[in-house]
Amino acid sequence: MKSKFSGKFIVLDGPDGCGKTTQVKLLADWLKEQGVEIETFRDPGDTDIGEKIRRILLNPDHTAMNTRTELLLYMAAR
């Protein structure tokens, strides 16, 4: 069965602070220069509420947050 979707799906994954955002910007800029139509996303944080949830999740002051709460926040951001 042939997929109705075409194109490529590129994922950059790595630990916090390793430069993923920088690399995404550099790659996106280069692809646009090559005439490639692109979309970029980040998770969590691709919506207004997602950005607020992202700030909560990445705030180092929230050390008492348990894993279930963290999981539910990630799910809510989607």
Backbone as ProteinMPNN parsed JSONL, in Angstrom:
{"seq_chain_A": "MKSKFSGKFIVLDGPDGCGKTTQVKLLADWLKEQGVEIETFRDPGDTDIGEKIRRILLNPDHTAMNTRTELLLYMAAR", "coords_chain_A": {"N_chain_A": [[0.843, -1.168, 0.0], [0.613, 2.142, -0.898], [1.795, 5.06, 0.668], [0.017, 8.048, 1.486], [1.442, 10.185, 2.176], [4.256, 12.211, 1.519], [7.769, 12.94, 1.373], [10.236, 13.697, 3.912], [10.952, 12.831, 7.313], [12.575, 14.21, 9.85], [14.311, 13.778, 12.833], [15.744, 15.241, 15.643], [17.387, 14.3, 18.441], [18.344, 14.358, 21.856], [20.146, 15.015, 24.95], [19.165, 17.587, 27.347], [20.335, 20.825, 26.618], [22.29, 20.164, 24.724], [22.41, 21.286, 22.235], [20.383, 20.932, 20.356], [18.292, 22.704, 19.51], [19.75, 24.743, 18.278], [20.932, 23.278, 16.173], [18.631, 22.469, 14.791], [17.695, 24.943, 13.875], [19.849, 25.736, 12.21], [19.819, 23.634, 10.297], [17.199, 23.906, 9.287], [17.33, 26.488, 8.156], [19.271, 26.028, 6.158], [17.99, 24.066, 4.572], [15.795, 25.551, 3.655], [17.158, 27.438, 2.105], [17.895, 25.756, 0.07], [15.576, 25.471, -1.229], [13.673, 23.811, -0.169], [10.554, 22.942, 1.156], [9.589, 23.252, 4.461], [8.606, 22.202, 7.784], [8.845, 22.889, 11.208], [8.869, 21.529, 14.494], [8.463, 21.373, 18.056], [8.631, 19.571, 21.081], [7.758, 19.338, 24.428], [5.867, 22.301, 23.57], [4.936, 23.516, 21.225], [2.692, 25.016, 21.037], [0.772, 27.727, 22.511], [-0.099, 26.992, 25.137], [1.465, 24.743, 25.37], [4.027, 25.88, 25.494], [3.918, 27.099, 28.007], [3.609, 24.851, 29.633], [6.023, 23.618, 29.014], [7.858, 25.398, 30.232], [7.244, 24.895, 32.901], [7.943, 22.159, 33.108], [10.7, 22.237, 32.563], [11.723, 23.769, 34.564], [14.077, 24.003, 37.056], [13.438, 24.27, 39.722], [11.318, 22.668, 40.324], [11.65, 20.155, 41.747], [10.252, 18.324, 43.253], [8.342, 17.191, 41.662], [6.601, 14.372, 40.631], [7.052, 11.393, 38.571], [4.69, 10.602, 37.312], [3.136, 12.945, 37.253], [4.789, 14.501, 35.633], [4.665, 13.012, 33.231], [1.908, 13.285, 32.631], [1.802, 16.038, 32.198], [3.4, 16.275, 29.884], [1.742, 14.873, 28.118], [-0.509, 16.547, 28.162], [0.492, 18.77, 26.89], [0.426, 18.121, 24.259]], "CA_chain_A": [[0.0, 0.0, 0.0], [1.406, 3.367, -0.997], [1.44, 6.101, 1.63], [-0.426, 9.319, 0.91], [2.384, 11.199, 2.629], [5.557, 12.193, 0.855], [8.747, 13.754, 2.075], [11.1, 13.112, 4.946], [10.698, 13.196, 8.704], [13.887, 14.244, 10.502], [14.208, 13.978, 14.278], [16.987, 15.473, 16.374], [17.136, 13.915, 19.827], [19.533, 14.422, 22.691], [19.898, 15.549, 26.292], [18.988, 19.035, 27.499], [21.531, 21.653, 26.52], [23.32, 19.638, 23.826], [22.456, 22.051, 20.995], [19.348, 20.511, 19.402], [17.601, 23.87, 18.962], [20.696, 25.385, 17.361], [21.066, 22.443, 14.982], [17.367, 22.54, 14.048], [17.673, 26.233, 13.174], [20.831, 25.691, 11.123], [19.329, 22.717, 9.271], [16.014, 24.513, 8.672], [17.796, 27.588, 7.302], [19.952, 25.454, 4.994], [16.987, 23.432, 3.713], [15.039, 26.627, 2.995], [18.036, 27.981, 1.059], [17.9, 24.78, -1.017], [14.247, 25.472, -1.826], [12.852, 22.754, 0.426], [9.464, 23.395, 2.03], [9.764, 22.534, 5.727], [7.876, 22.54, 9.005], [9.572, 22.473, 12.405], [8.052, 21.358, 15.687], [9.21, 20.969, 19.25], [7.727, 18.925, 22.024], [6.533, 20.136, 24.371], [6.069, 23.72, 23.359], [4.594, 23.998, 19.897], [1.489, 25.839, 21.163], [0.885, 28.65, 23.65], [-0.177, 26.224, 26.39], [2.644, 23.881, 25.373], [5.166, 26.674, 25.972], [3.767, 27.262, 29.46], [3.908, 23.543, 30.228], [7.467, 23.42, 28.844], [8.546, 26.158, 31.284], [7.047, 24.161, 34.158], [8.72, 20.918, 33.064], [12.144, 22.492, 32.542], [12.101, 24.592, 35.71], [14.816, 23.176, 38.014], [12.867, 24.402, 41.066], [10.252, 21.682, 40.505], [12.295, 18.869, 42.035], [9.318, 17.404, 43.912], [7.391, 16.671, 40.688], [6.795, 12.939, 40.414], [7.084, 11.005, 37.159], [3.329, 10.57, 36.768], [2.781, 14.333, 36.967], [5.578, 14.896, 34.469], [4.076, 12.335, 32.078], [0.621, 13.908, 32.328], [2.072, 17.356, 31.626], [3.825, 16.053, 28.496], [0.546, 14.503, 27.355], [-1.364, 17.732, 28.054], [1.117, 19.71, 25.962], [0.182, 17.674, 22.886]], "C_chain_A": [[0.892, 1.236, 0.0], [0.885, 4.415, -0.02], [0.987, 7.362, 0.902], [0.499, 10.472, 1.302], [3.685, 11.079, 1.847], [6.517, 13.057, 1.663], [9.518, 12.971, 3.112], [10.686, 13.628, 6.309], [12.03, 13.093, 9.425], [13.686, 14.566, 11.973], [15.605, 14.211, 14.83], [16.686, 15.238, 17.846], [18.442, 13.986, 20.601], [19.194, 15.029, 24.033], [19.743, 17.071, 26.282], [20.335, 19.739, 27.375], [22.579, 21.186, 25.539], [23.372, 20.358, 22.479], [21.419, 21.662, 19.953], [18.674, 21.705, 18.734], [18.484, 24.598, 17.961], [20.803, 24.595, 16.067], [19.795, 22.454, 14.133], [17.315, 23.836, 13.247], [18.64, 26.23, 11.997], [20.352, 24.812, 9.972], [18.13, 23.313, 8.535], [16.419, 25.638, 7.724], [18.439, 27.052, 6.026], [18.95, 24.821, 4.034], [16.158, 24.477, 2.97], [15.856, 27.253, 1.868], [18.082, 27.063, -0.159], [16.543, 24.691, -1.714], [13.311, 24.404, -1.293], [11.793, 23.383, 1.326], [9.53, 22.578, 3.315], [8.784, 23.026, 6.783], [8.746, 22.086, 10.168], [8.613, 22.448, 13.587], [8.964, 21.086, 16.867], [8.204, 20.507, 20.287], [8.375, 18.848, 23.397], [6.869, 21.568, 24.002], [5.678, 24.255, 22.007], [3.304, 24.821, 19.865], [1.685, 26.788, 22.345], [0.864, 27.897, 24.975], [1.019, 25.281, 26.501], [3.884, 24.601, 25.863], [5.106, 26.869, 27.482], [4.101, 25.959, 30.177], [5.405, 23.258, 30.129], [8.25, 24.141, 29.937], [8.41, 25.463, 32.638], [7.947, 22.932, 34.19], [10.222, 21.162, 33.163], [12.634, 23.343, 33.704], [12.806, 23.724, 36.757], [14.29, 23.28, 39.443], [11.8, 23.346, 41.353], [10.818, 20.281, 40.753], [11.35, 17.856, 42.666], [8.301, 16.807, 42.941], [7.649, 15.182, 40.47], [6.659, 12.596, 38.931], [5.693, 10.962, 36.536], [2.872, 11.984, 36.393], [3.51, 14.817, 35.722], [5.006, 14.288, 33.188], [2.766, 12.996, 31.659], [0.799, 15.306, 31.735], [2.537, 17.242, 30.172], [2.625, 15.717, 27.619], [-0.362, 15.71, 27.144], [-0.813, 18.726, 27.039], [0.86, 19.333, 24.509], [-1.229, 17.957, 22.497]], "O_chain_A": [[1.813, 1.349, 0.808], [-0.323, 4.624, 0.097], [1.506, 7.699, -0.162], [0.35, 11.593, 0.815], [4.15, 9.977, 1.553], [6.098, 13.815, 2.538], [9.454, 11.744, 3.173], [10.139, 14.724, 6.438], [12.558, 11.993, 9.592], [12.978, 15.511, 12.32], [16.536, 13.467, 14.522], [15.828, 15.903, 18.425], [19.513, 13.707, 20.061], [18.078, 15.508, 24.238], [20.141, 17.745, 25.332], [21.336, 19.308, 27.947], [23.673, 21.75, 25.509], [24.257, 20.09, 21.667], [21.557, 22.022, 18.784], [18.502, 21.714, 17.515], [18.009, 25.022, 16.908], [20.768, 25.174, 14.981], [19.866, 22.449, 12.904], [16.935, 23.83, 12.076], [18.287, 26.673, 10.904], [20.463, 25.194, 8.807], [18.05, 23.238, 7.309], [15.903, 25.726, 6.609], [18.18, 27.564, 4.936], [19.042, 25.015, 2.822], [15.854, 24.306, 1.789], [15.319, 27.562, 0.804], [18.283, 27.523, -1.283], [16.377, 23.933, -2.67], [12.275, 24.123, -1.894], [12.096, 24.244, 2.152], [9.526, 21.348, 3.268], [8.218, 24.114, 6.681], [9.327, 21.002, 10.115], [7.674, 23.24, 13.666], [10.095, 20.629, 16.702], [7.077, 20.997, 20.352], [9.481, 18.317, 23.503], [8.018, 21.996, 24.109], [6.064, 25.373, 21.667], [2.874, 25.27, 18.802], [2.655, 26.663, 23.091], [1.709, 28.132, 25.838], [1.528, 25.046, 27.597], [4.707, 24.015, 26.566], [6.132, 26.808, 28.159], [4.788, 25.96, 31.198], [5.993, 22.714, 31.064], [9.187, 23.583, 30.506], [9.354, 25.446, 33.429], [8.635, 22.688, 35.181], [10.937, 20.375, 33.782], [13.83, 23.61, 33.818], [12.195, 22.799, 37.294], [14.653, 22.465, 40.291], [11.42, 23.153, 42.508], [10.487, 19.337, 40.036], [11.614, 16.655, 42.621], [7.474, 15.993, 43.352], [8.77, 14.776, 40.164], [6.204, 13.419, 38.136], [5.54, 11.257, 35.351], [2.286, 12.186, 35.329], [2.918, 15.466, 34.86], [4.88, 14.976, 32.175], [2.539, 13.238, 30.473], [0.03, 15.712, 30.864], [2.114, 18.026, 29.323], [2.507, 16.222, 26.502], [-0.925, 15.878, 26.062], [-1.578, 19.446, 26.398], [1.061, 20.157, 23.617], [-1.632, 17.653, 21.374]]}, "name": "protein", "num_of_chains": 1, "seq": "MKSKFSGKFIVLDGPDGCGKTTQVKLLADWLKEQGVEIETFRDPGDTDIGEKIRRILLNPDHTAMNTRTELLLYMAAR"}
